[in-house]
Each structure stands twice: as structure tokens, then as C-alpha cells.
Amino acid sequence: MPRTLPSSPPDSTVPHVRVEITDELDLAGLSEVAHVLDQVLALRPREVTIDLAECRHVDAAAIALLLDVHRRLSRRDAALVLSNPHPRIRRILTTAGVDASVPIVDSPRPAARGRARVTTDRR
């Protein structure tokens, strides 16, 4: 019986996904954010933009998650972009060396139409 190779998954199912972080990006909420990012990566996008405009805190665990997402995307020749970080967050990311491998940009925010937000209810 001849063996056939399984068909390879498509290179990309969507061109671009934008994720807004509207809370602190730290260990306390990281599992929820990681879950959402796993779902985003399952779409096999060519580019993922994580908008940090409303994020006021990142910690080492969050930086590790961002670098892991970058690594996973890079393996598929896809890209991660971090956009609109607060100046303090930008300094933290730069000090951690994230900007050496992940572009950090200031970009206009898209119109509200067609966006989805993921928020956490911390009580």
C-alpha cells in the first residue's frame, strides 16, 4: 500500500490580526492572554500586532510571553509587531532587549468597527 504524505497546512489563513491589551500584562492575567494568543496563532496569520496603548504595566513573565509569540511566528516566516506602548512600557521593552527582535511602532489606532476586545474581570 503506497504511503502518502499528509497535506501541509496552509501558510496563512488570515493576513493580519490585531490584539489590544487593555489591562496590565503581568503574571496575574497572563494565562488568559496566552490562551487568546494561542487561538490567534492557530489562525496562522502572516502578522500579529499587539496594541499596548492601554497597557500600563508589563512584567518579566509578559516579556517572556511576547518573545515566545515572536519565536513561534518567526518559525513560520510571520511577524509580531508591538504598537503604541506607553513611554514607560517602551523603556521596559527596550531595556529588556525586546526591540532587538520585535518591531515596536507608534501607529494610528484603527476605527472601532470590526474590532474585538479581550478583557479580564479581576476581582
All heavy atoms as an XYZ file, in Angstrom:
946
protein
N       0.839     -1.171      0.000
C       0.000      0.000      0.000
C       0.888      1.240      0.000
O       1.714      1.411      0.879
C      -0.892     -0.028      1.233
C      -1.661      1.241      1.438
S      -2.597      1.202      2.971
C      -4.188      0.838      2.330
N       0.749      2.122     -0.986
C       1.590      3.316     -1.033
C       1.221      4.279      0.090
O       0.073      4.436      0.442
C       1.300      3.929     -2.401
C       0.030      3.326     -2.866
C      -0.153      2.033     -2.131
N       2.249      4.897      0.611
C       2.036      5.884      1.677
C       1.995      7.267      1.060
O       2.804      7.595      0.200
C       3.155      5.801      2.696
C       3.165      4.470      3.408
C       4.301      4.373      4.352
N       3.998      5.214      5.518
C       4.836      5.441      6.494
N       6.042      4.917      6.460
N       4.509      6.195      7.515
N       1.067      8.064      1.526
C       1.011      9.445      1.060
C       1.330     10.359      2.228
O       1.004     10.059      3.377
C      -0.389      9.810      0.513
O      -1.335      9.618      1.556
C      -0.744      8.944     -0.691
N       1.978     11.421      1.905
C       2.291     12.406      2.932
C       1.048     13.206      3.263
O       0.236     13.510      2.386
C       3.390     13.349      2.442
C       4.744     12.702      2.175
C       5.686     13.716      1.555
C       5.321     12.167      3.467
N       0.875     13.542      4.522
C      -0.276     14.380      4.864
C      -0.144     15.738      4.191
O       0.959     16.237      3.982
C      -0.205     14.502      6.385
C       1.190     14.159      6.750
C       1.724     13.257      5.672
N      -1.272     16.289      3.820
C      -1.200     17.609      3.196
C      -0.755     18.622      4.234
O      -1.132     18.552      5.399
C      -2.563     18.002      2.615
O      -3.505     18.097      3.650
N       0.070     19.530      3.799
C       0.580     20.531      4.735
C      -0.478     21.597      4.958
O      -1.269     21.901      4.071
C       1.871     21.146      4.211
O       1.619     21.783      2.995
N      -0.498     22.167      6.152
C      -1.470     23.220      6.422
C      -1.160     24.438      5.570
O      -0.031     24.622      5.117
C      -1.277     23.522      7.908
C       0.075     23.023      8.238
C       0.382     21.914      7.278
N      -2.157     25.273      5.326
C      -1.890     26.474      4.529
C      -0.879     27.364      5.233
O      -0.771     27.366      6.453
C      -3.264     27.153      4.443
C      -4.034     26.619      5.597
C      -3.504     25.227      5.852
N      -0.132     28.110      4.426
C       0.860     29.017      5.006
C       0.213     30.041      5.920
O       0.731     30.374      6.962
C       1.636     29.736      3.900
C       2.630     28.823      3.219
O       2.973     27.780      3.805
O       3.046     29.149      2.112
N      -0.920     30.540      5.506
C      -1.584     31.567      6.288
C      -3.073     31.527      5.988
O      -3.482     31.387      4.843
C      -1.024     32.939      5.916
O      -1.732     33.942      6.593
N      -3.879     31.631      7.029
C      -5.322     31.684      6.798
C      -5.850     33.105      6.874
O      -6.908     33.390      6.355
C      -6.081     30.800      7.808
O      -5.782     31.253      9.125
C      -5.691     29.337      7.664
N      -5.127     33.984      7.538
C      -5.503     35.403      7.604
C      -4.229     36.235      7.470
O      -3.165     35.830      7.914
C      -6.216     35.765      8.933
C      -7.549     35.064      9.055
C      -5.365     35.458     10.127
N      -4.327     37.400      6.856
C      -3.114     38.197      6.682
C      -2.645     38.897      7.956
O      -1.447     39.003      8.191
C      -3.496     39.211      5.610
C      -4.979     39.259      5.629
C      -5.463     37.928      6.122
N      -3.589     39.375      8.782
C      -3.191     40.204      9.913
C      -4.218     40.100     11.029
O      -5.414     40.115     10.777
C      -3.078     41.668      9.461
C      -2.637     42.590     10.543
N      -3.471     43.508     11.120
C      -1.450     42.730     11.182
C      -2.817     44.189     12.047
N      -1.593     43.729     12.113
N      -3.725     39.984     12.254
C      -4.592     40.003     13.435
C      -4.056     41.063     14.379
O      -2.849     41.129     14.629
C      -4.627     38.634     14.146
C      -5.450     38.710     15.426
C      -5.174     37.549     13.226
N      -4.967     41.879     14.892
C      -4.599     42.920     15.859
C      -5.239     42.571     17.195
O      -6.425     42.315     17.273
C      -5.096     44.281     15.366
C      -4.717     45.422     16.256
C      -5.251     46.737     15.672
N      -4.631     47.850     16.318
C      -3.497     48.414     15.959
N      -2.839     47.962     14.921
N      -2.996     49.423     16.631
N      -4.424     42.570     18.246
C      -4.884     42.254     19.596
C      -4.608     43.471     20.464
O      -3.495     43.984     20.458
C      -4.132     41.022     20.170
C      -4.559     40.754     21.599
C      -4.333     39.803     19.285
N      -5.620     43.919     21.193
C      -5.434     45.038     22.116
C      -5.306     44.500     23.533
O      -6.132     43.706     23.968
C      -6.631     45.986     22.069
C      -6.719     46.794     20.819
C      -7.859     47.794     20.878
O      -8.325     48.122     21.991
O      -8.272     48.236     19.810
N      -4.299     44.959     24.220
C      -4.138     44.645     25.638
C      -4.715     45.831     26.403
O      -4.189     46.944     26.312
C      -2.660     44.409     26.011
C      -2.045     43.304     25.154
C      -2.534     44.113     27.505
C      -2.670     41.939     25.320
N      -5.795     45.602     27.137
C      -6.494     46.702     27.801
C      -6.300     46.680     29.312
O      -6.932     47.454     30.020
C      -8.003     46.652     27.491
O      -8.519     45.406     27.951
C      -8.244     46.805     26.001
N      -5.456     45.809     29.783
C      -5.204     45.663     31.211
C      -3.699     45.598     31.422
O      -2.931     45.678     30.467
C      -5.837     44.352     31.697
C      -6.760     44.552     32.880
O      -6.634     45.566     33.573
O      -7.603     43.668     33.096
N      -3.300     45.399     32.646
C      -1.886     45.145     32.906
C      -1.521     43.799     32.295
O      -2.324     42.868     32.295
C      -1.622     45.140     34.405
C      -1.822     46.499     35.035
C      -1.526     46.513     36.518
O      -1.291     45.449     37.114
O      -1.528     47.616     37.078
N      -0.328     43.718     31.758
C       0.150     42.471     31.180
C       1.186     41.914     32.150
O       2.366     42.206     32.074
C       0.760     42.744     29.799
C       1.117     41.548     28.935
C      -0.061     40.601     28.771
C       1.605     42.005     27.578
N       0.669     41.122     33.090
C       1.539     40.584     34.121
C       1.116     39.155     34.457
O       0.155     38.629     33.896
C       1.542     41.474     35.367
C       0.169     41.659     35.978
O      -0.770     40.932     35.618
O       0.027     42.551     36.828
N       1.841     38.550     35.365
C       1.632     37.145     35.706
C       0.191     36.841     36.101
O      -0.337     35.796     35.759
C       2.592     36.734     36.825
C       2.649     35.249     37.169
C       3.013     34.424     35.951
C       3.632     35.019     38.299
N      -0.472     37.777     36.772
C      -1.836     37.540     37.246
C      -2.823     37.241     36.115
O      -3.694     36.397     36.262
C      -2.321     38.740     38.058
N      -2.692     37.910     34.988
C      -3.622     37.701     33.887
C      -3.016     37.029     32.678
O      -3.649     36.912     31.628
N      -1.791     36.577     32.816
C      -1.054     36.062     31.667
C      -1.665     34.808     31.061
O      -1.623     34.631     29.846
C       0.401     35.808     32.059
C       1.415     36.010     30.955
C       1.323     37.394     30.357
C       2.805     35.753     31.474
N      -2.247     33.939     31.866
C      -2.799     32.698     31.305
C      -3.942     32.997     30.337
O      -4.057     32.350     29.294
C      -3.251     31.751     32.413
O      -4.314     32.312     33.146
N      -4.763     34.001     30.651
C      -5.854     34.364     29.740
C      -5.311     34.952     28.442
O      -5.786     34.625     27.355
C      -6.796     35.352     30.405
C      -7.627     34.730     31.514
C      -8.539     35.747     32.159
O      -9.449     36.228     31.458
O      -8.323     36.051     33.347
N      -4.336     35.821     28.563
C      -3.736     36.424     27.374
C      -3.040     35.355     26.541
O      -3.173     35.324     25.312
C      -2.754     37.550     27.766
C      -2.005     38.078     26.548
C      -3.487     38.675     28.472
N      -2.332     34.451     27.182
C      -1.651     33.364     26.466
C      -2.660     32.507     25.718
O      -2.415     32.096     24.572
C      -0.836     32.517     27.438
N      -3.805     32.245     26.341
C      -4.847     31.445     25.691
C      -5.364     32.150     24.436
O      -5.510     31.529     23.379
C      -5.992     31.172     26.674
C      -7.124     30.424     26.066
N      -7.042     29.081     25.758
C      -8.354     30.836     25.685
C      -8.184     28.699     25.211
N      -8.996     29.742     25.157
N      -5.622     33.443     24.546
C      -6.091     34.209     23.391
C      -5.028     34.213     22.293
O      -5.336     34.005     21.111
C      -6.465     35.649     23.796
C      -6.680     36.537     22.577
C      -7.701     35.630     24.687
N      -3.779     34.412     22.669
C      -2.709     34.425     21.663
C      -2.535     33.062     21.009
O      -2.252     32.975     19.808
C      -1.410     34.934     22.281
C      -1.426     36.420     22.645
C      -0.163     36.804     23.399
C      -1.621     37.292     21.416
N      -2.741     31.988     21.764
C      -2.707     30.647     21.162
C      -3.790     30.518     20.091
O      -3.565     29.951     19.025
C      -2.890     29.559     22.220
C      -1.650     29.323     23.056
O      -0.540     29.733     22.629
O      -1.791     28.722     24.145
N      -4.987     31.036     20.389
C      -6.078     30.985     19.412
C      -5.752     31.835     18.187
O      -6.036     31.443     17.059
C      -7.383     31.446     20.049
C      -7.907     30.461     21.079
C      -9.169     30.957     21.762
O      -9.335     32.158     21.982
N     -10.047     30.033     22.079
N      -5.146     32.975     18.407
C      -4.742     33.835     17.296
C      -3.708     33.114     16.427
O      -3.816     33.083     15.200
C      -4.188     35.184     17.813
C      -3.455     35.943     16.720
C      -5.313     36.022     18.406
N      -2.715     32.508     17.054
C      -1.674     31.819     16.290
C      -2.229     30.622     15.526
O      -1.704     30.257     14.466
C      -0.533     31.391     17.209
C       0.259     32.548     17.830
C       1.360     32.020     18.734
C       0.823     33.467     16.777
N      -3.294     30.013     16.038
C      -3.927     28.894     15.330
C      -4.518     29.340     13.992
O      -4.700     28.516     13.086
C      -5.000     28.261     16.206
N      -4.780     30.627     13.845
C      -5.281     31.165     12.573
C      -4.173     31.261     11.522
O      -4.451     31.529     10.362
C      -5.897     32.549     12.784
C      -7.128     32.604     13.680
C      -7.502     34.059     13.965
C      -8.283     31.862     13.045
N      -2.936     31.094     11.953
C      -1.760     31.161     11.092
C      -1.642     32.512     10.364
O      -1.476     32.569      9.148
C      -1.726     29.997     10.125
C      -1.706     28.654     10.837
C      -1.523     27.477      9.921
N      -0.258     27.505      9.208
C       0.935     27.146      9.691
N       1.033     26.742     10.926
N       2.010     27.184      8.942
N      -1.731     33.614     11.112
C      -1.630     34.931     10.462
C      -0.216     35.203      9.968
O       0.753     34.662     10.492
C      -2.014     35.900     11.586
C      -1.609     35.182     12.830
C      -1.870     33.723     12.561
N      -0.122     36.063      8.979
C       1.188     36.498      8.475
C       1.793     37.531      9.413
O       3.001     37.667      9.494
C       1.058     37.111      7.072
C       0.617     36.154      6.011
C       1.604     35.058      5.686
N       2.884     35.599      5.280
C       4.062     35.057      5.561
N       4.128     33.947      6.240
N       5.173     35.606      5.168
N       0.915     38.284     10.107
C       1.394     39.286     11.045
C       0.407     39.408     12.203
O      -0.799     39.370     12.002
C       1.541     40.640     10.361
C       2.061     41.727     11.287
C       2.294     43.039     10.564
O       3.290     43.135      9.817
O       1.477     43.952     10.738
N       0.955     39.558     13.392
C       0.155     39.828     14.593
C       0.659     41.143     15.169
O       1.854     41.306     15.394
C       0.293     38.703     15.645
C      -0.427     39.079     16.941
C      -0.234     37.374     15.102
N      -0.270     42.071     15.375
C       0.055     43.326     16.033
C      -0.584     43.299     17.411
O      -1.785     43.063     17.528
C      -0.473     44.533     15.235
O       0.142     44.536     13.953
C      -0.173     45.837     15.962
N       0.217     43.529     18.423
C      -0.298     43.637     19.776
C      -0.242     45.105     20.152
O       0.836     45.694     20.250
C       0.497     42.769     20.768
C       0.371     41.289     20.371
C      -0.008     42.990     22.188
C       1.136     40.335     21.261
N      -1.427     45.689     20.314
C      -1.545     47.105     20.645
C      -1.461     47.253     22.164
O      -2.282     46.711     22.896
C      -2.871     47.648     20.121
C      -2.969     49.153     20.236
O      -2.503     49.708     21.255
O      -3.519     49.775     19.322
N      -0.470     47.985     22.606
C      -0.221     48.173     24.041
C      -0.620     49.563     24.537
O      -0.234     49.965     25.628
C       1.268     47.926     24.332
C       1.776     46.520     24.021
C       3.296     46.473     24.111
C       1.143     45.516     24.961
N      -1.410     50.297     23.762
C      -1.747     51.680     24.113
C      -2.425     51.793     25.477
O      -2.201     52.762     26.192
C      -2.636     52.297     23.034
N      -3.245     50.833     25.841
C      -3.962     50.914     27.115
C      -3.312     50.087     28.219
O      -3.835     50.004     29.319
C      -5.411     50.492     26.913
C      -6.171     51.440     25.999
C      -7.610     51.057     25.838
O      -8.230     50.608     26.829
O      -8.125     51.206     24.721
N      -2.191     49.486     27.921
C      -1.465     48.674     28.900
C      -0.531     49.582     29.699
O       0.231     50.352     29.121
C      -0.662     47.596     28.174
S       0.306     46.543     29.255
N      -0.595     49.515     31.020
C       0.230     50.380     31.848
C       1.299     49.626     32.636
O       2.065     50.221     33.379
C      -0.647     51.180     32.821
C      -1.537     52.175     32.120
C      -0.687     53.254     31.445
N      -1.501     54.226     30.751
C      -1.512     54.388     29.437
N      -0.762     53.662     28.661
N      -2.266     55.308     28.887
N       1.353     48.305     32.487
C       2.363     47.540     33.218
C       2.653     46.239     32.486
O       1.748     45.567     32.010
C       1.871     47.227     34.632
C       2.823     46.376     35.412
N       4.016     46.861     35.896
C       2.766     45.066     35.745
C       4.651     45.877     36.526
N       3.914     44.792     36.446
N       3.929     45.913     32.368
C       4.362     44.595     31.898
C       5.404     44.089     32.875
O       6.143     44.869     33.472
C       4.943     44.613     30.460
C       3.904     45.007     29.435
C       6.163     45.491     30.354
N       5.447     42.776     33.041
C       6.474     42.208     33.911
C       7.304     41.211     33.102
O       7.105     41.034     31.893
C       5.855     41.591     35.173
C       4.969     40.384     34.911
O       4.909     39.887     33.767
O       4.329     39.922     35.874
N       8.239     40.574     33.771
C       9.159     39.650     33.090
C       8.408     38.487     32.439
O       8.773     38.046     31.340
C      10.197     39.129     34.079
N       7.364     37.996     33.094
C       6.594     36.889     32.523
C       5.908     37.325     31.226
O       5.840     36.566     30.258
C       5.560     36.387     33.536
N       5.423     38.558     31.187
C       4.787     39.072     29.978
C       5.807     39.218     28.850
O       5.516     38.898     27.694
C       4.128     40.408     30.274
N       6.982     39.707     29.188
C       8.036     39.832     28.175
C       8.393     38.464     27.621
O       8.554     38.290     26.408
C       9.260     40.560     28.760
C       8.893     42.027     29.012
C      10.470     40.444     27.847
C       9.923     42.807     29.795
N       8.479     37.456     28.481
C       8.760     36.092     28.022
C       7.659     35.602     27.082
O       7.944     34.956     26.061
C       8.904     35.154     29.220
N       6.401     35.906     27.396
C       5.296     35.508     26.525
C       5.410     36.191     25.167
O       5.254     35.543     24.128
C       3.947     35.835     27.171
C       2.728     35.592     26.284
C       2.564     34.100     25.990
C       1.483     36.164     26.921
N       5.685     37.483     25.156
C       5.818     38.207     23.891
C       6.951     37.627     23.043
O       6.803     37.452     21.824
C       6.050     39.696     24.153
C       4.885     40.445     24.802
C       5.307     41.868     25.162
C       3.652     40.438     23.913
N       8.064     37.307     23.672
C       9.182     36.722     22.930
C       8.847     35.319     22.426
O       9.273     34.918     21.339
C      10.445     36.718     23.788
C      11.031     38.114     24.044
C      12.172     38.035     25.050
C      11.478     38.767     22.746
N       8.058     34.572     23.192
C       7.625     33.247     22.740
C       6.707     33.366     21.523
O       6.852     32.603     20.559
C       6.911     32.500     23.870
C       6.456     31.128     23.439
O       7.325     30.306     23.049
O       5.232     30.865     23.467
N       5.788     34.309     21.548
C       4.910     34.528     20.392
C       5.751     34.925     19.179
O       5.543     34.413     18.075
C       3.844     35.603     20.716
C       3.105     36.050     19.456
C       2.868     35.078     21.757
N       6.720     35.801     19.384
C       7.620     36.188     18.292
C       8.341     34.962     17.718
O       8.397     34.777     16.501
C       8.639     37.213     18.797
C       9.805     37.382     17.886
N       9.709     37.981     16.651
C      11.090     36.997     18.019
C      10.889     37.967     16.064
N      11.746     37.380     16.886
N       8.864     34.112     18.595
C       9.583     32.910     18.148
C       8.671     31.990     17.343
O       9.049     31.497     16.275
C      10.143     32.175     19.362
C      10.901     30.899     19.045
C      11.344     30.165     20.309
N      10.275     29.986     21.290
C       9.334     29.039     21.221
N       9.313     28.205     20.225
N       8.406     28.945     22.160
N       7.457     31.777     17.843
C       6.522     30.889     17.158
C       6.126     31.437     15.789
O       6.015     30.686     14.817
C       5.293     30.663     18.035
C       5.627     29.840     19.276
C       4.564     29.871     20.340
N       3.302     29.310     19.894
C       2.184     29.379     20.593
N       2.158     29.996     21.773
N       1.070     28.847     20.131
N       5.929     32.741     15.703
C       5.605     33.344     14.410
C       6.802     33.288     13.462
O       6.647     33.007     12.271
C       5.144     34.790     14.608
C       3.744     34.966     15.185
C       3.537     36.392     15.665
C       2.686     34.589     14.163
N       7.976     33.555     13.979
C       9.181     33.555     13.145
C       9.427     32.202     12.492
O       9.904     32.129     11.361
C      10.405     33.943     13.974
O      10.309     35.279     14.368
N       9.101     31.148     13.199
C       9.271     29.806     12.625
C       8.468     29.617     11.342
O       8.804     28.787     10.523
C       8.819     28.735     13.621
C       9.788     28.456     14.692
C       9.347     27.214     15.415
N       9.782     27.258     16.785
C       9.165     26.684     17.789
N       8.055     26.019     17.592
N       9.644     26.761     18.995
N       7.400     30.377     11.191
C       6.543     30.286     10.001
C       6.745     31.481      9.074
O       5.901     31.741      8.222
C       5.068     30.224     10.422
C       4.695     28.940     11.084
C       3.212     28.868     11.353
N       2.857     29.741     12.467
C       1.966     30.738     12.397
N       1.331     30.985     11.307
N       1.718     31.480     13.445
N       7.816     32.210      9.265
C       8.083     33.420      8.479
C       6.956     34.435      8.611
O       6.609     35.126      7.664
C       8.337     33.084      7.007
C       9.625     32.322      6.820
O      10.579     32.613      7.552
O       9.670     31.423      5.954
N       6.380     34.501      9.790
C       5.366     35.503     10.103
C       5.985     36.475     11.110
O       7.083     36.237     11.608
C       4.116     34.838     10.669
N       5.280     37.559     11.402
C       5.880     38.609     12.219
C       4.977     39.047     13.362
O       3.757     39.037     13.251
C       6.188     39.820     11.347
N       5.631     39.463     14.446
C       4.973     40.098     15.567
C       5.392     41.561     15.575
O       6.573     41.873     15.378
C       5.384     39.447     16.895
C       4.890     40.144     18.168
C       3.364     40.091     18.256
C       5.523     39.522     19.397
N       4.434     42.451     15.797
C       4.705     43.874     15.939
C       4.025     44.339     17.216
O       2.870     43.994     17.474
C       4.156     44.679     14.732
C       4.345     46.176     14.949
C       4.806     44.225     13.442
N       4.729     45.106     18.012
C       4.151     45.717     19.205
C       3.899     47.178     18.876
O       4.788     47.866     18.372
C       5.110     45.600     20.392
C       5.518     44.167     20.753
C       6.535     44.180     21.887
C       4.304     43.335     21.117
N       2.677     47.642     19.134
C       2.371     49.019     18.748
C       1.875     49.850     19.921
O       1.286     49.327     20.869
C       1.327     49.045     17.620
O       0.074     48.630     18.082
N       2.155     51.129     19.815
C       1.639     52.167     20.697
C       1.901     51.975     22.188
O       1.037     52.300     23.006
C       0.129     52.335     20.464
C      -0.190     52.621     19.024
O       0.476     53.425     18.392
N      -1.179     51.936     18.492
N       3.067     51.496     22.567
C       3.287     51.347     24.010
C       3.426     52.704     24.689
O       3.950     53.652     24.097
C       4.593     50.561     24.094
C       5.327     50.932     22.850
C       4.261     51.117     21.806
N       2.959     52.782     25.908
C       3.176     53.951     26.761
C       4.698     54.129     26.863
O       5.448     53.149     26.835
C       2.554     53.656     28.138
C       2.624     54.788     29.081
N       3.726     55.022     29.865
C       1.727     55.761     29.372
C       3.514     56.083     30.606
N       2.294     56.557     30.324
N       5.201     55.353     26.960
C       6.659     55.554     27.020
C       7.354     54.707     28.094
O       8.460     54.199     27.876
C       6.811     57.045     27.306
C       5.592     57.656     26.699
C       4.484     56.644     26.927
N       6.717     54.537     29.237
C       7.319     53.715     30.291
C       7.407     52.257     29.871
O       8.423     51.587     30.086
C       6.506     53.841     31.591
C       7.173     53.204     32.790
C       6.413     53.472     34.068
N       5.058     52.958     34.047
C       4.742     51.675     34.266
N       5.684     50.795     34.491
N       3.486     51.297     34.249
N       6.369     51.767     29.202
C       6.368     50.374     28.717
C       7.432     50.218     27.626
O       8.156     49.222     27.590
C       4.973     49.977     28.193
C       3.909     50.107     29.281
C       4.995     48.570     27.599
C       4.121     49.254     30.499
N       7.541     51.208     26.757
C       8.572     51.155     25.701
C       9.965     51.054     26.322
O      10.802     50.285     25.864
C       8.482     52.377     24.795
C       9.496     52.337     23.646
C       9.435     53.602     22.816
N       8.221     53.709     22.054
C       8.080     53.246     20.808
N       9.076     52.637     20.205
N       6.946     53.404     20.180
N      10.217     51.834     27.384
C      11.530     51.775     28.049
C      11.780     50.384     28.637
O      12.882     49.859     28.539
C      11.617     52.840     29.143
C      11.950     54.212     28.635
C      12.316     55.183     29.746
N      11.291     55.314     30.783
C      10.235     56.114     30.719
N      10.051     56.863     29.658
N       9.380     56.175     31.716
N      10.766     49.806     29.242
C      10.914     48.462     29.806
C      11.237     47.461     28.702
O      12.158     46.641     28.837
C       9.636     48.042     30.574
C       9.472     48.896     31.834
C       9.664     46.549     30.918
C       8.110     48.760     32.500
N      10.502     47.525     27.599
C      10.729     46.591     26.483
C      12.114     46.794     25.873
O      12.806     45.830     25.546
C       9.640     46.761     25.422
C       8.220     46.392     25.859
C       7.205     46.822     24.800
C       8.113     44.901     26.154
N      12.531     48.047     25.754
C      13.849     48.352     25.196
C      14.952     47.879     26.138
O      15.936     47.267     25.700
C      13.972     49.860     24.914
O      12.953     50.227     23.985
C      15.327     50.208     24.343
N      14.778     48.139     27.420
C      15.770     47.695     28.410
C      15.908     46.176     28.407
O      17.005     45.646     28.540
C      15.381     48.191     29.824
O      15.333     49.616     29.794
C      16.372     47.729     30.871
N      14.786     45.480     28.199
C      14.797     44.011     28.158
C      15.339     43.484     26.828
O      15.542     42.274     26.677
C      13.397     43.467     28.399
N      15.559     44.374     25.860
C      16.106     43.950     24.572
C      15.074     43.424     23.596
O      15.426     42.889     22.542
N      13.802     43.599     23.905
C      12.743     43.101     23.022
C      12.817     43.785     21.661
O      12.610     43.145     20.624
C      11.349     43.303     23.666
C      10.228     42.960     22.706
C      11.230     42.478     24.942
N      13.157     45.065     21.651
C      13.207     45.815     20.392
C      14.286     45.319     19.431
O      14.265     45.656     18.253
C      13.374     47.307     20.663
C      14.679     47.638     21.355
O      15.202     46.788     22.116
O      15.178     48.760     21.161
N      15.192     44.481     19.909
C      16.223     43.925     19.028
C      15.644     42.892     18.063
O      16.187     42.677     16.983
C      17.339     43.289     19.853
N      14.522     42.268     18.442
C      13.944     41.248     17.567
C      12.498     41.513     17.186
O      12.016     40.957     16.208
C      14.053     39.872     18.224
O      13.479     39.890     19.509
N      11.806     42.357     17.937
C      10.398     42.640     17.666
C      10.242     44.136     17.402
O      10.607     44.949     18.250
C       9.509     42.233     18.868
C       8.048     42.548     18.590
C       9.683     40.763     19.213
N       9.687     44.503     16.247
C       9.471     45.934     15.990
C       8.485     46.526     16.991
O       7.459     45.926     17.308
C       8.877     45.967     14.578
C       9.162     44.633     13.988
C       9.294     43.671     15.119
N       8.816     47.711     17.483
C       7.936     48.461     18.374
C       7.631     49.768     17.654
O       8.543     50.551     17.384
C       8.593     48.720     19.743
C       8.968     47.392     20.413
C       7.658     49.528     20.630
C       9.769     47.535     21.695
N       6.368     49.966     17.313
C       5.994     51.098     16.473
C       4.888     51.921     17.123
O       4.156     51.432     17.979
C       5.519     50.628     15.075
C       6.610     49.843     14.366
C       4.246     49.801     15.178
N       4.790     53.165     16.690
C       3.653     54.004     17.023
C       2.824     54.086     15.753
O       3.326     54.494     14.707
C       4.096     55.398     17.458
C       4.816     55.355     18.802
O       4.338     54.648     19.701
O       5.859     56.020     18.932
N       1.586     53.647     15.838
C       0.748     53.643     14.649
C      -0.641     54.146     14.995
O      -1.083     54.049     16.138
C       0.669     52.229     14.059
O       0.102     51.341     15.006
N      -1.328     54.676     13.996
C      -2.694     55.130     14.250
C      -3.568     53.949     14.663
O      -3.377     52.826     14.192
C      -3.157     55.696     12.913
C      -2.023     55.616     11.995
C      -0.917     54.857     12.645
N      -4.484     54.201     15.550
C      -5.389     53.155     16.008
C      -6.512     53.010     15.002
O      -7.032     53.991     14.497
C      -5.933     53.510     17.383
C      -4.796     53.884     18.293
C      -4.613     53.267     19.603
N      -5.352     52.129     19.970
C      -5.998     52.013     21.113
N      -6.028     53.022     21.941
N      -6.603     50.919     21.424
N      -6.921     51.772     14.702
C      -7.992     51.571     13.729
C      -9.342     52.021     14.286
O      -9.523     52.121     15.496
C      -7.974     50.059     13.502
C      -7.380     49.497     14.743
C      -6.415     50.526     15.248
N     -10.283     52.266     13.395
C     -11.637     52.626     13.803
C     -12.255     51.468     14.576
O     -11.870     50.313     14.420
C     -12.471     52.940     12.572
N     -13.226     51.769     15.398
C     -13.834     50.763     16.280
C     -14.576     49.672     15.523
O     -14.745     48.580     16.026
C     -14.782     51.445     17.261
N     -15.009     49.924     14.326
C     -15.764     48.939     13.570
C     -14.937     47.691     13.295
O     -13.815     47.768     12.835
C     -16.206     49.564     12.256
C     -17.276     48.796     11.571
C     -17.851     49.635     10.439
N     -17.686     48.879      9.228
C     -17.180     49.320      8.117
N     -16.773     50.553      8.034
N     -17.060     48.566      7.075
N     -15.475     46.531     13.613
C     -14.818     45.278     13.310
C     -13.787     44.833     14.326
O     -13.084     43.867     14.098
N     -13.677     45.520     15.457
C     -12.687     45.144     16.451
C     -13.329     44.293     17.534
O     -14.509     44.409     17.819
C     -12.073     46.369     17.117
C     -11.184     47.155     16.218
C     -10.398     48.179     16.969
N     -11.207     48.896     17.948
C     -10.725     49.821     18.744
N      -9.469     50.140     18.697
N     -11.494     50.450     19.604
N     -12.528     43.485     18.147
C     -12.952     42.724     19.316
C     -11.950     42.995     20.422
O     -10.765     43.157     20.167
C     -13.000     41.236     18.998
N     -12.432     43.046     21.632
C     -11.556     43.267     22.775
C     -11.636     42.082     23.704
O     -12.702     41.520     23.903
C     -11.974     44.502     23.553
C     -11.602     45.778     22.895
C     -11.970     46.915     23.785
N     -11.163     48.060     23.403
C     -10.986     49.094     24.151
N     -11.543     49.168     25.321
N     -10.251     50.096     23.746
N     -10.520     41.740     24.287
C     -10.477     40.714     25.307
C     -10.134     41.419     26.602
O      -9.121     42.079     26.713
C      -9.396     39.656     24.987
C      -9.325     38.635     26.097
C      -9.686     39.000     23.647
N     -11.024     41.307     27.572
C     -10.780     41.939     28.854
C     -10.909     40.886     29.958
O     -11.541     39.853     29.772
C     -11.769     43.079     29.144
O     -13.093     42.549     29.132
C     -11.635     44.177     28.114
N     -10.300     41.168     31.063
C     -10.397     40.263     32.188
C     -11.154     40.946     33.303
O     -11.138     42.163     33.423
C      -8.997     39.860     32.694
O      -8.314     41.046     33.079
C      -8.212     39.127     31.629
N     -11.812     40.158     34.119
C     -12.560     40.692     35.246
C     -11.838     40.250     36.511
O     -12.063     39.165     37.012
C     -14.000     40.174     35.227
C     -14.835     40.803     36.316
O     -14.454     41.867     36.828
O     -15.863     40.199     36.669
N     -10.917     41.087     36.967
C     -10.131     40.749     38.168
C     -10.843     41.296     39.394
O     -11.039     42.483     39.527
C      -8.746     41.351     38.091
C      -7.943     40.743     36.994
C      -6.550     41.287     37.089
N      -5.842     40.941     35.882
C      -4.665     41.418     35.585
N      -4.075     42.255     36.376
N      -4.077     41.066     34.474
N     -11.203     40.424     40.250
C     -11.866     40.851     41.494
C     -11.188     40.254     42.677
O     -10.606     39.283     42.708
C     -13.325     40.430     41.493
C     -14.072     41.213     40.438
C     -15.504     40.827     40.437
N     -16.064     41.450     39.246
C     -17.323     41.535     39.037
N     -18.183     41.075     39.882
N     -17.782     42.087     37.952
